[in-house]
Amino acid sequence: MGVIGELIGNMGHSTTQGTIGVSLIFIYLAWIVVMALIRIEQGKKEGHH
């Protein structure tokens, strides 16, 4: 949590470009997690056949 808090803190007193960059990093990480969960769910369904 320390790293995330630091990123958000830096966003507060950062340039617009910095804020956009951090936002894109969060979106990218969220996308990876979502895709991984979808793959896991698909794997479970295929395993039950």
C-alpha positions in Angstrom: 0.0 0.0 0.0 3.0 2.3 0.6 3.8 2.5 -3.1 0.3 3.2 -4.2 -0.1 5.9 -1.5 3.1 7.4 -2.7 1.9 7.4 -6.3 -1.4 9.0 -5.4 0.5 11.6 -3.2 2.8 12.4 -6.1 -0.2 12.8 -8.4 -1.6 15.5 -6.1 1.4 17.8 -6.7 2.4 16.7 -10.1 2.1 18.0 -13.7 -0.9 17.0 -15.9 1.4 14.7 -17.8 2.5 13.0 -14.6 -1.1 12.5 -13.5 -2.1 11.0 -16.9 0.9 8.7 -16.7 0.0 7.4 -13.2 -3.6 7.0 -14.3 -2.5 5.0 -17.4 -0.3 2.8 -15.1 -3.3 2.0 -12.9 -5.6 1.3 -15.9 -2.9 -1.0 -17.3 -2.5 -2.9 -14.1 -6.3 -3.2 -13.7 -6.6 -4.5 -17.3 -3.9 -7.2 -16.6 -5.7 -8.3 -13.5 -9.1 -8.4 -15.2 -7.7 -10.4 -18.2 -6.0 -12.8 -15.8 -9.3 -13.4 -13.9 -11.2 -14.0 -17.2 -8.5 -16.5 -18.3 -8.8 -18.3 -14.9 -12.6 -18.5 -15.2 -12.4 -19.9 -18.7 -9.8 -22.4 -17.6 -12.1 -23.6 -14.8 -15.1 -24.0 -17.2 -12.9 -26.0 -19.7 -11.6 -28.2 -16.9 -15.1 -29.4 -16.0 -16.0 -30.8 -19.4 
